[in-house]
Amino acid sequence: MARRSAPTTGGASLLIIIGAILLIFPEPATSGIGLLLLIIGLVLWFL
């Protein structure tokens, strides 16, 4: 199995962290964007 490069995991980690921070804010727009970033980050993390 090929190892993932550092930029891929670093970018996924960054998306997950930013998504989690945005998800905390109570506004619907930031929560939606945060959830979207979390999902994208998780998909990138597991690929």
N, CA and C atoms as an extended XYZ file, in Angstrom:
141
Properties=species:S:1:pos:R:3:atomname:S:1:resname:S:1:resid:I:1 pbc="F F F"
N         0.845       -1.174        0.000 N   MET     1
C         0.000        0.000        0.000 CA  MET     1
C         0.896        1.245        0.000 C   MET     1
N         0.589        2.166       -0.837 N   ALA     2
C         1.397        3.383       -0.957 CA  ALA     2
C         1.103        4.326        0.206 C   ALA     2
N         2.148        4.954        0.681 N   ARG     3
C         1.974        5.929        1.759 CA  ARG     3
C         1.510        7.253        1.176 C   ARG     3
N         0.674        7.950        1.949 N   ARG     4
C         0.205        9.260        1.507 CA  ARG     4
C         1.293       10.284        1.735 C   ARG     4
N         1.311       11.278        0.897 N   SER     5
C         2.302       12.338        1.062 CA  SER     5
C         1.869       13.274        2.186 C   SER     5
N         2.825       13.972        2.739 N   ALA     6
C         2.551       14.891        3.845 CA  ALA     6
C         1.586       16.012        3.466 C   ALA     6
N         1.682       16.610        2.259 N   PRO     7
C         0.719       17.673        1.924 CA  PRO     7
C        -0.729       17.187        1.895 C   PRO     7
N        -0.958       15.937        1.502 N   THR     8
C        -2.324       15.422        1.453 CA  THR     8
C        -2.903       15.290        2.852 C   THR     8
N        -2.139       14.681        3.752 N   THR     9
C        -2.648       14.522        5.114 CA  THR     9
C        -2.691       15.863        5.840 C   THR     9
N        -1.729       16.732        5.563 N   GLY    10
C        -1.732       18.055        6.188 CA  GLY    10
C        -2.912       18.883        5.734 C   GLY    10
N        -3.226       18.828        4.448 N   GLY    11
C        -4.378       19.563        3.930 CA  GLY    11
C        -5.684       19.026        4.477 C   GLY    11
N        -5.772       17.701        4.589 N   ALA    12
C        -6.982       17.100        5.146 CA  ALA    12
C        -7.138       17.483        6.611 C   ALA    12
N        -6.038       17.471        7.352 N   SER    13
C        -6.085       17.862        8.766 CA  SER    13
C        -6.523       19.310        8.912 C   SER    13
N        -6.005       20.162        8.056 N   LEU    14
C        -6.365       21.579        8.105 CA  LEU    14
C        -7.852       21.777        7.814 C   LEU    14
N        -8.378       21.059        6.826 N   LEU    15
C        -9.808       21.166        6.520 CA  LEU    15
C       -10.661       20.683        7.684 C   LEU    15
N       -10.237       19.615        8.332 N   ILE    16
C       -10.999       19.084        9.475 CA  ILE    16
C       -10.994       20.083       10.628 C   ILE    16
N        -9.845       20.674       10.910 N   ILE    17
C        -9.752       21.640       12.013 CA  ILE    17
C       -10.584       22.887       11.725 C   ILE    17
N       -10.448       23.436       10.519 N   ILE    18
C       -11.220       24.639       10.165 CA  ILE    18
C       -12.713       24.324       10.152 C   ILE    18
N       -13.079       23.158        9.624 N   GLY    19
C       -14.487       22.760        9.604 CA  GLY    19
C       -15.066       22.627       11.000 C   GLY    19
N       -14.291       22.056       11.930 N   ALA    20
C       -14.764       21.905       13.309 CA  ALA    20
C       -14.941       23.260       13.974 C   ALA    20
N       -14.021       24.177       13.709 N   ILE    21
C       -14.137       25.522       14.287 CA  ILE    21
C       -15.373       26.233       13.737 C   ILE    21
N       -15.595       26.143       12.436 N   LEU    22
C       -16.763       26.800       11.845 CA  LEU    22
C       -18.069       26.152       12.283 C   LEU    22
N       -18.033       24.860       12.564 N   LEU    23
C       -19.243       24.153       12.974 CA  LEU    23
C       -19.720       24.623       14.351 C   LEU    23
N       -18.820       25.139       15.158 N   ILE    24
C       -19.170       25.603       16.507 CA  ILE    24
C       -20.036       26.861       16.460 C   ILE    24
N       -19.787       27.740       15.477 N   PHE    25
C       -20.549       28.987       15.393 CA  PHE    25
C       -22.024       28.684       15.095 C   PHE    25
N       -22.947       29.388       15.760 N   PRO    26
C       -24.365       29.057       15.651 CA  PRO    26
C       -25.052       29.516       14.361 C   PRO    26
N       -24.372       30.262       13.523 N   GLU    27
C       -25.021       30.736       12.305 CA  GLU    27
C       -25.141       29.586       11.299 C   GLU    27
N       -26.252       29.502       10.581 N   PRO    28
C       -26.449       28.396        9.638 CA  PRO    28
C       -25.406       28.351        8.519 C   PRO    28
N       -24.987       29.507        8.019 N   ALA    29
C       -24.028       29.519        6.918 CA  ALA    29
C       -22.680       28.956        7.353 C   ALA    29
N       -22.178       29.396        8.506 N   THR    30
C       -20.880       28.900        8.953 CA  THR    30
C       -20.951       27.432        9.356 C   THR    30
N       -22.071       27.014        9.919 N   SER    31
C       -22.233       25.608       10.280 CA  SER    31
C       -22.273       24.730        9.037 C   SER    31
N       -22.953       25.190        8.007 N   GLY    32
C       -23.014       24.434        6.757 CA  GLY    32
C       -21.664       24.335        6.081 C   GLY    32
N       -20.943       25.441        6.046 N   ILE    33
C       -19.604       25.432        5.451 CA  ILE    33
C       -18.674       24.551        6.278 C   ILE    33
N       -18.791       24.644        7.605 N   GLY    34
C       -17.972       23.813        8.481 CA  GLY    34
C       -18.229       22.337        8.282 C   GLY    34
N       -19.488       21.964        8.150 N   LEU    35
C       -19.835       20.566        7.912 CA  LEU    35
C       -19.301       20.093        6.566 C   LEU    35
N       -19.408       20.930        5.555 N   LEU    36
C       -18.884       20.592        4.235 CA  LEU    36
C       -17.368       20.385        4.281 C   LEU    36
N       -16.655       21.279        4.973 N   LEU    37
C       -15.207       21.144        5.091 CA  LEU    37
C       -14.822       19.896        5.871 C   LEU    37
N       -15.588       19.576        6.910 N   LEU    38
C       -15.334       18.348        7.664 CA  LEU    38
C       -15.480       17.114        6.782 C   LEU    38
N       -16.522       17.074        5.988 N   ILE    39
C       -16.753       15.920        5.119 CA  ILE    39
C       -15.645       15.798        4.078 C   ILE    39
N       -15.276       16.911        3.458 N   ILE    40
C       -14.200       16.886        2.464 CA  ILE    40
C       -12.886       16.445        3.104 C   ILE    40
N       -12.593       16.987        4.295 N   GLY    41
C       -11.370       16.605        4.993 CA  GLY    41
C       -11.342       15.134        5.344 C   GLY    41
N       -12.464       14.594        5.803 N   LEU    42
C       -12.514       13.169        6.133 CA  LEU    42
C       -12.359       12.285        4.899 C   LEU    42
N       -12.963       12.689        3.803 N   VAL    43
C       -12.811       11.927        2.561 CA  VAL    43
C       -11.351       11.922        2.114 C   VAL    43
N       -10.710       13.082        2.164 N   LEU    44
C        -9.295       13.157        1.788 CA  LEU    44
C        -8.418       12.358        2.744 C   LEU    44
N        -8.772       12.351        4.015 N   TRP    45
C        -7.983       11.643        5.013 CA  TRP    45
C        -7.996       10.133        4.745 C   TRP    45
N        -9.170        9.597        4.370 N   PHE    46
C        -9.298        8.155        4.193 CA  PHE    46
C        -8.961        7.668        2.792 C   PHE    46
N        -8.695        8.565        1.864 N   LEU    47
C        -8.311        8.132        0.510 CA  LEU    47
C        -6.844        7.902        0.383 C   LEU    47
